[in-house]
Amino acid sequence: RIPTRVRAHLVPASLGASPPALSWARAMAANVMRENASKNNLVRAREAVRRFPELKALCRKFIATYEKRTEEADAKYGFRKYKALLQQAVNQRVETIFIDLNDLEDFCKQEIMEPDDAIALATSIPKIQLQQSIENWIKDIEKNALRFTKYFYEACDAELPDRDGGFDADGSLAKDVIMKWRQNMLQQQRASGAEAGGLPLRLKNDFDVRFKPRDTCKSLKMRELRANCVGALVQLDCMVVRTSQVKPRVEVVTYHCEVCQAEIFHTVEGERFTPLKECPGQKCKDNKQAGKLRQNTRTSKFGKYQEIRVTEMSEHVPVGGVPRSMKVVLSGDIARSVLPGDAITLTGIYRPAELPWLQARSRGTMQDMYIDAHSIRKHKSGYNERAEDEEEISRQVDEAFKAGNLYEHAARSIAPEIFGHEDVKKALLLVLIGSFTKTMKDGMKIRGDIHTLFMGDPGVAKSQLLKQVCNIAPRSVYTTGKGSSGVGLTASVNRDNATGEVTLEGGALVLADMGICCIDEFDKMEESDRTAIHEVMEQQSVSLAKAGITTTLNCRTTVLAAANPQFGRYNPYKSPVENIDLPPALLSRFDLLFLLLDTIDVEKDKNLALHVCKVHSTFGGGDGGRKDNVTADDIYEFKAYDANFMRNYVRKAKTFEPLIDDELQRDIVAEYVNLREEEKGADRDSRKSYTTPRTLLAILRLSQAHARARFSDKVEREDFNEAIRMMKASKESVAQSKPVQKGVNPLDVVYDIIADLSRKETDTDGWLDISLVVSMAGHKALSPEHVTEAIENWEGLSVLLRNPEQTRVKFVVPVSG
């Protein structure tokens, strides 16, 4: 709608208004609308400022009186949650007081019903206005979190109790001596009549105040951060890609004046500060002297400071877009809480970065932004970290273990949507559990990670299985062979643009330390890049000597790879060695090598098709919903465990360190000798793997992993038998493929295919489409050229007949049923 004062200047086009006049009128209308919007924002800001006095008083009342009835009562303060937290902070048991906005929302509901008369009287406002302030309190905090952080810090300082018997005296003797000396100096200054300022709160207290978001708070995408988010409390889903070293950052600088002997305090609010040059003490002011200030580092206050780099989640990046990243500042006890590769939900204050005058001048009008972190929640808790619902999940794991068949049930719960692959899923479960790393007296380490390679035809769900493992493992990295380089997998040396220092950045394998690195399309990697992971797989480390940096990085990572055979599909007329086409030095490092072939089996194909159709006909909608009255048990025919249950199951299994029984030593030795003898007796073309002394270690690792899955401290015979069965089952699909025998003629294979199709097709007078024959022969690893050559040979023998268009074929004499 056009304002009235602008409408008077408008001339209709029918009355002869010129285009410049219309453009000027539209510009005037737009300016007036912008002015009105600015005035409305200014009015709302002034209303928020008027609410500050009563809200500041409410902050102190909340800290002093709020009771959390759902938590365990404190021995001294009962259900008063924040008074108990302050007591722990004074006793140096906690470093951060988290103000939960869910608690604040509950407190507001109580206060709106019965406003405090004392606060209304002290701030000289009516109850109606106080109720309106309480109603807008949560929104004011979320929009102006920086100011309310200060208010709550002052409220905590005002309600701070004295130390009691739970005080932790370790490392606080020097601080107590300095505080007593300061108090004596302040008393002497007050006794002499001089003006004595108080101690800064940051110097007086050793705790921080931060906010926890509400449960109803919506997580934003990094691309949704706008100008109205500056200074507000925002919540983002992101991925940590880089972390810096933790360094001390000054919070309060103390100076000692050598002229008037006064102690001067300088509170540092931003990232940079200008040191004081003149003494602001009363004596120096009276004598009109500049004084001589000496900075005292010993009595200054420093805090932990760490910078991390976060990037968008992959699902938030639009098609064709590049992931955006942002700097995040961690301070206090939340420093060192995340590592590169962690997926987190970050809550913090969106703030502009302060730059020195010279840098700001060179940057021009561009402004860098960062997030001051208040709360971090990991999407997947690690095996050594405690989750919120850990006790409940642990109870469920114990109940499932007592019920029996936990190993088989947990293995089937890995990607239950994928039909079959029982042995493959059991192998993935053993990969997640693994064995334990052994460190000998001389310092030699024997790895416990179980490296596995899936090699097989397209369409056997190799990539989906890798994705499911990444979903279950709390620390995992997924990458592809074609999109990875040797440096990207191990480590790279970069120069920091800000400091100019040479820094070391870990690659995918280093980021997955103590976790799993899934490498898809392993066969597509360049040979030079593939050799970079040889050291990682056996020595569990990455050694570098670049740009003056000589170091060794820990890389205790389980490698789970998937690849296609050399010819795209497994060719049964070629030997397994020719199909795999990987160097023996790399193959020997894999404990399990699964050859997955897409063999033709009518009963298996029928069950697979029924399972896939059931899944697709049951699940529907973009939100992943199910049809009514249909549960997951009806689809999978069993109750699958979720990823959280699987993580807790693996966490408990990893606490066991089973040892080999003495009675099994002879059986293990005999089995290893038999494997070597079988490989020696077989010809080179029939070998499916390379049996080396590493194979013996693989048998031991698989046996110990199976014993861990049973929650046992001893490796028994059933564990050893399962390990041997797993190694033999990984090669079964190769033996099941029909034309794997040496000397099979492709002419006979094509004849059998046409004969089978002729028996089934009774409505076409014996004619068959050659395209159908080519498709069926593709499952037998025969190319179209092989099919054409075979048909021509049989046609020359007057066995087959083709139509003039060369598109159909039939037998000259129909085959008998």
Residue, then its C-alpha position, 0 to 999 in steps of 0.5 A: r500500500i502506498p503512503t498518503r503523502v506519496r500518493a498525492h504526488l502520483v499522476p496516473a499514466s492515462l493523464g500523461a505521466s512520464p516513466p521517470a515520474l513513475s520511477w521516482a514515485r516508486a522509489m519514494a514509496a520504497n524509501v518511506m516503507r523502509e523508514n517505517a520498518s526501521k521505526n518499528n524495529l526501533v520501537r521494539a528495541r526500546e520496549a525491550v530495553r525498558r524491560f531490562p530492570e525487572l528482568k534483571a531482578l527476575c534473573r536473581k530470583f530464578i537462581a535463588t528459588y527455582e526448584k527442579r522436582t524431577e531431579e534428586a534432592d540435594a542434601k543442603y539445598g533440596f530441589r533448588k537446582y541452581k543453588a546446588l550448582l553454585q555450591q559445586a562451583v564454589n567448591q571448584r567441582v564444576e566450571t560452568i553453570f548451564i542455564d537451561l531455558n526449559d527450566l526458565e520456561d517452567f519458571c515463567k509459567q509459575e511467575i505469570m500466575e503470581p507475579d512478585d510484588a517486591i519486584a514490581l514495587a522495586t522497579s515501580i511498574p504495575k503487575i500487568q507490565l511485569q507479566q508482559s515482561i515475564e511473557n517475553w523473557i525467553k524471547d528476549i534471552e534468545k534474541n539478546a543472549l549476550r546481555f542476559t549472560k551478563y545478567f545471570y552471571e551477576a545474579c550467580d555472583a550475588e547468590l554465591p554461597d560460602r565454601d563447605g566441606g566439599f571444597d576441592a583444595d587441589g591447586s587453589l592455594a596460590k589463588d587463595v593467597i592472592m585473594k586475601w592479599r587483594q582484600n587486605m589492600l582494598q581494606q587499607q585503601r578504604a581505611s585511608g579514605a581513598e576511592a577503592g574499586g571492587l574486584p571484577l567478577r571474572l577475577k573473583n569467580d572461577f566459573d562461567v555461565r552459559f545457556k542450554p536451548r529449549d527442547t522446542c528450539k529449531s535447528l537452523k541451517m548455516r545458510e539460514l543465518r541472517a542479520n536478525c540472528v546477530g547477537a542471538l542464540v542460534q542452534l545449528d547442525c554441523m560437522v567439525v572439520r578442523t580444530s586448533q590447539v587450546k591456548p590461554r586467553v586473557e580475561v582480566v589483566t592486572y597492572h601494578c603501579e610502581v608510583c602509587q602502589a595500586e593494583i589496576f584491573h582491566t577486563v577484556e571483553g572482546e578478542r583484542f585489547t589495548p594495554l593501559k598506558e596511564c595509571p587510573g589510580q586516585k593518587c596518580k590523578d591527585n598528583k597529576q602523574a601518569g604513573k608507571l604501570r607494570q603488567n602482572t601476568r601471575t595475578s591476571k585471569f586466563g581462560k581456555y580458548q580454542e577455535i574450530r571450523v564447522t561445515e554444513m551437513s551434506e544433506h543441507v547443501p543444495v544441488g550444485g552448491v559448495p558446503r559453507s563453513m564457519k569459525v566457532v570459538l570454544s572457551g572454558d570446559i567445553a574446549r577439547s570436547v569435539l574432534p574433527g569428524d564429529a557431527i554435532t548440534l551447536t548452540g551459541i551466540y552469533r557475533p561479529a569478529e573484531l579486527p585490528w584497525l589496520q586489518a579492518r581498513s584493508r578488509g573494507t566493508m566485509q565483516d567476518m562472523y563467528i559463533d561463541a559456543h554455549s552448548i554442544r551435543k554430539h549426534k553419536s556418543g563414542y564408546n568411551e562416552r556416557a549417553e543420557d539414556e545409557e542405563e536404560i539401553s544397558r538394561q535392554v542389552d542385558e535382557a537381550f543377552k539373557a534371552g539368547n541369540l544376541y549375536e545372530h539377532a544383532a547381525r540381522s539388525i544391520a541393514p534389515e532392509i537388505f535381503g540375505h547376506e547373513d554371513v556378510k552382516k555377521a562379519l560387519l558386526l565383528v568388524l564393529i566389535g573388533s579385537f583389542t590391541k596388544t602392546m608387548k614389553d618391548g613396545m611392539k603393538i599388534r593391531g586388533d582392528i579387523h580390515t575387510l574388503f567386499m568385492g563383487d558384482p554391481g547391485v549386491a548392496k555393498s555401498q548400502l552396507l557401508k553406509q549402515v556401518c557408518n550410521i552405527a559406528p560413533r566415529s566413522v568417515y565415508t569416502t570414495g576411491k575416485g574422490s580420494s587422494g593419498v594426501g586426502l586419506t592420510a595427512s596434508v601440510n597447509r599454511d595457515n592464512a591468519t598466522g602464516e604457520v605451517t600446520l598439519e591437517g589429518g585426512a579421512l583415515v586420521l579423522a576416523d582414528m579409533g573408528i571406521c573408515c569406509i572406502d567405496e569404489f576401492d578399485k577406482m583409486e589410483e595405484s599411487d594413492r592406494t599404496a598410502i594406506h599400507e602403513v595405516m592398515e598394519q602399523q596403525s600410524v601415518s609417518l610424514a616428512k614434509a615442509g620441515i615437519t617430521t612426525t607420526l600421527n596415530c591412525r588406529t582405524t578399521v578399514l572397510a572397503a568395497a570394490n568391483p572386479q577388474f572387468g566390472r562384473y566377476n568373470p567366471y572364465k577368469s581366475p579369482v586372482e585375475n578378477i580381484d586384480l589387487p597387489p598381494a601386499l594389499l590383499s594380505r592386510f585384509d583379514l576378510l575378503f568377501l567375493l559377492l557374486d550375483t548368481i542366478d537362483v530361482e528360489k533366492d531371486k523370488n524371496l529377494a523380490l518379495h522382500v523388496c516389494k514388501v519394503h517398498s509397498t509398506f514404507g511411503g511418503g517423503d517423511g519416511g512414514r509407514k502405512d497404518n497398522v503395519t510395524a517393522d516386525d511385519i516387514y523384517e519378520f523380527k524386531a530389529y535393534d536400532a542404532n543406539f542399541m547396537r552402539n551400546y551393545v558394541r560398547k559393552a562387548k569392547t570392555f572384554e579382553p578374551l584370551i586364547d584357551d590353551e586347548l585351542q592352540r593345537d587346533i589353530v596351528a593345524e588349521y593354519v598349516n592346512l590352509r597353507e597346504e591347500e594353497k600350495g596344492a592348488d594351481r595359481d588360477s584357482r586361488k581365491s586369496y593369499t594365505t600368509p602369516r597375517t592370516l593366522l593373526a586374522i583367525l585369532r582376531l576373528s575368534q576374539a571378536h566373536a568371544r567379545a560378542r558373547f561377553s566372554d573373557k575366554v576364546e572357546r572352540e565355538d569362537f574358533n569354529e565361527a572364525i574358520r567358517m567365516m573365512k570359508a563362507s567369504k569365498e562360497s559365492v565364487a564356488q556357487s557360480k556355474p561356469v567357474q570350472k576350467g575348460v567350459n565352452p561358451l558355445d555350450v553355455v549359450y546353447d543351455i540358455i536358449a534351450d531353457l528359454s525355449r522350454k518356458e516360452t511356448d506361445t512364440d512358436g519357438w522364436l526367442d529375442i536375441s536381446l533376452v539371450v544376451s541379457m541372460a548370458g550377461h549373468k554368466a559373464l558372457s559378452p554380446e560378442h560371445v553370444t553372437e559368435a556362439i549363435e553363428n556357430w550353431e547356425g552353421l551346424s544347422v542347430l539354430l535358425r535366425n530371422p532375416e532381421q537377425t533379432r530372433v532365434k529358434f531351434v531348427v528341431p524343437v528341443s524336448g521338454 
